[in-house]
Amino acid sequence: MTQAVQAAGSDAGAQQAAVAAKQANEFLTFTLGDEEYGVEILKVQEIRSYEEPTTIANAPAFIKGVVNLRGVIVPIVDMRIKFGLTEAEYNQFTVVIILNVAHRVVGMVVDSVSDVIQLSGEQIREAPQFGASLDTEYITGLGTVDERMLILMDIEKLMTSNDMSLTNVSVQ
């Protein structure tokens, strides 16, 4: 009888691990310029239409300012400016993805949100190494869906990096 209980317990543990693995491979996809990116869906709190934030003096150019989200002051980061892409154009498709990273709420401005996709292990490739000329530290891999190529980002690592100055914690 003890073996049956242990087997049932290990089956439940395996099911929980399978559910966790399945969730970890779900990504919210969004566009910046001509490229499509993905972040873990579990880091996303909500998606909002873009509204002009309150500007903060002496903030880096990529920090557009802050908004009050139901009593929480949320810094807003424009990812196009952060990544050095073409000048950001704010239109009806521009959205703010509200993220929970390192116990902090942060908003990320993107051109548009595409969808939520699930990627299997076979659909995710290791991020290429480009040497010192290109920083790929925040890229966890490349995802492929049909003819689409997604740049998968470790958004927590990016948002907590020292150059972002958004949190007191740096994720290693």
N, C-alpha and C positions, 0 to 999 in steps of 0.2 A: 504494500500500500504506500509506503514511503517513496518508493521509486516512481509510482504513478503521480504522486503529489509533486515530486521534483521535476518530472517530465512536463507536467502541466505548467509548473512555474517557469521552466526554461522556455516552453512554447510561448507563454505570455511575454517573457522577456524578449524573445526573438521578434514577436509581433510589435512590441514597443520600439525596438531597434529599427525594424523595417519602416514603421510609421515615421520615426525621426529621420531616417535616411531619405525617405520620400519627400518629407517637408524640406529638408536641407537642399534638395535639388529643384525647388520651385523658385523662379526668379520673376521679378517685375522688370519688364523690358521698357526702355525709353530711348529716345533719340537725342543726340547732340550733334548738330550739323548733319553730316552725311553718314555718321556712324550710329550703330545700335548697341546699347549697353544693357547689362543686367545686374541687378542686386538681389540678394536673398530676400524673399518675400517676408520672412520673419522679422526683418529690420524695419519694415515699412509700417507706419502707424496709419497714415491716410494720404490721400491725394487731394490737393486743393487747386483752384484756379489761381493764377498769378495776380497778386495785388501789390501795389508799390509799397515796399517796406519803409519804415522810419530809418533814415540814414544815421549812421554812427560816425562821429568825427574820428579821423586818423585810422580808420579801419582799412585793411588791405582792399584793393579794388574788387576782388572776387567776393567779398562779404558785402552784399547789397544793403544790409541793415538788419532790422529786427521787426517782427510782427507779434502782436498779442493774440495768442491762440488759447481762448477760453481761460485767461488768467496766467498763462505761461508765456514768458518772453522767449521767442524762438529766433535764433540767428538764421539769416537766409544767405546761402552760398550759391552764387551763379556758377555752375559747372563749366559753362562755355568759357568764361573768363579764367577760371581756375586752370583749365586745360590749355589755355592759349589758342582757342579756336577763333573763328571769325567773330566779328562784333555781334553781340547778342541782340536779336530782334524779338521784341515782346509782342505776341499776337494772341488770337483766340485759342491757339493750341498750346501756348506756354503754360506749364503747370509747376506747382511746387510739390515735391514729394516730401512729406513729413516723416522723418526717420527717428528711431530710438537707437542711439549708439552710445555706449559707455555711460549708461544712466543719464543721458542728456537728450533732449529733443532738439533736432536740427532740421532746417528746411533746405532742400536742394532744388534749385531752379533748373528745369530741363526744357528742351524744345517741345516735346510731346511724350505721352506715355503710350506704349504700343499695346501690351497685354501681359498676362501672367502665363508663363510657360513652365512646363516640367521637362527637365533634361535628365536623361539616363547617363550613367557613367561613360557609355560609349560615345555620347554626343559632346562630352567635355574633353578638350585637349589642353595640355599644359601650356602655360603662357610662354611665348618665345623669349629668349634672352637676347638683348641688344647691346649689352655692355654698358659702359658708363655714359654713352651718348643719349640714352633714353631710359627714363625711370619706369620700370615695370613692377615696382614693389607693390602697387595696389591692384594689380591685375592677377586674379586667381586662375584664370584660364580663358579659353575661347570655346564658346558653345556653337554648335551647328544645328540648325533646324531648317530642313529642306534646303533652300538656296541661301538662307540667311546666315550671317556670321555675327555672333554676339560677343562683345568684350565683357567678360564677367569680372566684376569689381568686388574687392574686399572693402566695402563702404565704411565699416567701422575703423579699419586701419587707416583709411584715407582721412576720415573726419577727425580722428584723434591724433593725426600726425602733428609734429611740432610746427610745421609751416602753416597749418590751418589755424592754430591758436584758439580752438573752440572748446577744448577741455583741458583739465589739468593732468589727464592720464594719457600716456602713449601706449598703444597696443603693440606688442612685439610679435 
